[in-house]
Every structure is written in C-alpha cells, then in structure tokens.
Amino acid sequence: MSHSFHLFYIHGFNSSPQSTKARILGAAAEALPQVHYQVPALPYDPEGALANLQGAVEPCLPQPVGLVGSSMGGFYGTWLAEHYNLPLVLVNPAVKPVELLRDYLGTNENIYTGERYEFTERHIDLLRSLDVPRITRPERYLLLTQTGDETLDYRQGVEKYAPCRQIVEPGGSHGFDGFERHLNTIFEFFNLPVSE
C-alpha cells in the first residue's frame, strides 16, 4: 500500500478555499502523487469552523497529516496541532483573534462567497475558549511571517512561537507576498519530496 500524506490548508477569517495561497499550495501539491490536498470551507462561526476541520482531519488519521494555516487558520491550526499531535506551518498567523475580531462585531459579508452574517460576543467567547496558551513540542511548528503585515502585529507570532523554527521577512503584507518561494521549505518541513 502506498503511503498517503494528507495536506490541509486552513484559510483565514472571511476567506475561502478560493484564496490565493490555497490555490498556489494546491497547484504545487498536485505534482506530488502521494499527497491528498484538502481545503475545508470554514464558516465565520468558530464552533462550525472547528467542527468542519475535525470532520476533515479525523478520517485521515492515523495516516500522516500536515497543516498549513494562514491568519485565523493559524489559530485554528494551533488547536488542531496540539489536539492531534500534527505538524503545522503558520503563515502570518492570528495569535490574538479575540482582539482582532472585535472590529467585526455586527453584520459582515464574506468577500469570496458574498455570505452575510452576524458576528457576536458569543463568537468572541468561543474563540477565547479555543486559545492555546502555550504550545508544546516546538519542532512541530514552522512560522512564516512578514513584518509588513497590515492586519496583524507580526511580533505576536514571533513571540508565541519563539522556540519554533521561524522565517521572518522584512516588508511584505498580510497576504504574505511571494508565498510560492516557500513551497519547497513547506514540503521539506513535512518530509515530502520536493521538485528540483
């Protein structure tokens, strides 16, 4: 039986499986026959988002699973990595989403799907309950972050994932400019063969 590797991209808040990084990673993963690539669609509701992720990841275990989480996906990814003992690549992760998402309280619209929804204090409380105060096993994590992130303070990620391997680039943006330059680094981190 061939060994399968399940690679999950966890998109950010108000994003979708159509996000640029999700598509870039997916195109690269297609070249690796043993990799099964999935991008679960996550609702704005933290409970629903986590349920979707657990529902996608659990059937793949105990086969090897790797996670790549961007922005809010990094926050959810950290919970999954700790809960299931999985490796995670964080891309400009949201470390303190409770602070960040206060601005979203009320009615919002997803830029990709057009869905309108109500973000409430209950959602903020749910996020608070999912926070991982301290990570275990730093070798399980790789942080990719850019100092020019206009949405998040990159220093929060550098601090929270201090014992982990980090690639900190000057400039850039929240979308992480030049993400494709790091594909081989990501695949190597998961011990996957990389193209020459």
C-alpha positions in Angstrom: 0.0 0.0 0.0 1.4 3.4 -0.9 1.8 5.9 1.9 -0.6 8.8 1.6 0.1 12.2 3.1 -2.9 14.4 3.8 -2.2 18.1 3.5 -4.7 20.6 4.7 -4.8 24.3 4.0 -6.7 26.2 6.7 -7.9 29.5 5.3 -8.4 32.7 7.3 -11.4 34.6 8.6 -13.7 35.9 5.9 -11.7 33.9 3.3 -12.5 30.8 1.4 -10.9 27.7 -0.3 -10.5 30.1 -3.3 -7.9 32.1 -1.6 -4.6 32.8 -3.5 -2.4 30.8 -1.1 -4.8 27.9 -1.0 -4.6 27.7 -4.9 -0.8 28.1 -5.0 -0.3 25.3 -2.5 -2.8 23.1 -4.2 -1.1 23.5 -7.6 2.2 22.5 -6.1 0.7 19.6 -4.2 -0.7 18.2 -7.4 2.8 17.4 -8.5 3.3 15.1 -5.6 1.3 11.9 -6.3 1.2 10.7 -2.6 -0.3 14.0 -1.4 -4.1 14.3 -0.8 -4.8 18.0 -0.6 -7.9 19.5 1.0 -9.1 23.0 1.8 -12.1 22.7 4.1 -14.6 25.6 3.7 -14.8 27.3 7.1 -17.8 29.3 8.3 -17.3 32.5 10.3 -18.6 30.7 13.4 -15.6 29.3 15.4 -17.7 26.3 16.5 -18.7 25.4 12.9 -15.2 26.1 11.6 -13.6 23.7 14.2 -16.3 21.1 13.6 -15.5 21.2 9.8 -11.8 20.9 10.4 -12.1 18.0 12.9 -14.5 16.3 10.5 -12.0 16.6 7.7 -8.8 15.6 9.6 -10.1 12.8 11.8 -10.9 10.3 9.0 -7.3 10.7 7.7 -5.7 9.6 11.0 -3.6 7.7 11.7 -2.1 8.3 8.2 0.3 11.3 8.2 -1.4 14.7 8.2 0.2 18.1 7.7 -1.5 21.5 8.3 -0.8 24.9 6.7 -2.8 27.7 8.5 -3.0 31.3 7.3 -4.1 34.1 9.6 -7.1 32.8 11.5 -6.3 29.4 10.1 -3.0 29.5 12.1 -5.1 30.0 15.3 -7.3 27.0 14.4 -4.3 25.1 13.2 -2.6 25.5 16.5 -5.6 24.0 18.3 -5.6 21.0 15.9 -1.8 20.6 16.1 -1.9 20.4 19.9 -5.1 18.2 19.9 -4.0 15.7 17.3 -0.2 16.0 17.6 0.2 17.3 14.0 2.9 19.4 12.2 1.8 22.9 11.3 3.1 25.7 9.1 1.8 29.0 10.2 1.6 31.9 7.6 1.1 35.3 9.2 -1.0 33.7 12.0 -3.6 35.3 14.1 -2.3 34.9 17.6 -4.9 37.0 19.5 -8.1 36.9 17.3 -10.2 38.0 20.2 -8.6 41.4 20.0 -8.6 41.4 16.2 -12.2 40.4 15.6 -13.8 42.9 17.9 -14.0 45.1 14.8 -16.2 42.5 13.1 -18.9 42.5 15.7 -22.2 43.1 13.9 -23.1 42.3 10.2 -20.4 41.3 7.8 -20.1 39.9 4.3 -17.6 37.3 3.1 -15.6 38.8 0.2 -15.4 35.5 -1.6 -18.8 34.0 -1.0 -21.0 37.0 -0.6 -22.5 35.4 2.5 -23.8 37.9 5.0 -23.6 37.0 8.7 -23.8 38.3 12.2 -20.7 38.1 14.3 -21.5 38.3 18.1 -19.9 38.3 21.5 -20.7 34.6 21.7 -18.3 34.0 18.8 -15.6 36.0 20.6 -16.1 33.9 23.8 -15.8 30.7 21.7 -12.5 32.0 20.3 -11.3 32.7 23.8 -12.1 29.1 24.7 -10.1 27.7 21.8 -6.9 29.6 22.6 -3.8 27.5 23.2 -1.9 29.5 25.9 1.4 27.7 25.4 2.4 25.4 22.6 4.1 22.0 23.3 6.8 20.4 21.1 8.1 23.4 19.1 9.6 21.1 16.5 6.0 20.6 15.3 5.8 24.2 14.1 7.2 26.4 11.3 6.4 30.1 11.3 6.4 32.1 8.1 5.7 35.8 8.8 6.3 39.2 7.2 6.9 42.4 9.2 4.8 44.4 6.7 1.6 42.6 7.7 -1.0 45.4 7.8 -3.7 43.3 9.6 -1.7 41.6 12.4 1.2 42.6 14.6 3.8 40.0 13.3 5.7 40.3 16.7 2.8 38.4 18.4 3.5 35.3 16.2 7.3 35.7 16.7 6.8 35.8 20.4 4.2 33.0 20.8 6.2 30.6 18.5 9.6 31.7 19.8 11.0 28.2 20.4 10.0 27.1 16.8 11.7 27.4 13.5 10.9 30.8 12.0 11.3 32.6 8.7 10.7 36.3 9.3 10.8 38.5 6.2 11.0 42.3 6.2 8.2 44.1 4.4 5.5 42.1 2.6 1.8 42.1 3.6 -0.9 40.1 5.4 -1.4 38.0 2.3 2.3 37.0 2.5 4.0 38.3 -0.7 5.9 35.6 -2.6 4.3 32.7 -0.8 5.3 30.4 -3.7 9.0 30.9 -2.8 8.5 28.9 0.3 6.7 25.8 -1.1 9.8 23.6 -1.1 10.5 24.7 2.5 7.0 23.7 3.5 7.2 20.3 1.7 10.6 19.7 3.3 9.2 20.5 6.7 6.6 17.8 6.2 9.3 15.4 4.9 7.8 15.4 1.4 9.9 15.1 -1.7 10.5 18.4 -3.4 10.8 19.2 -7.1 14.3 20.2 -8.3 
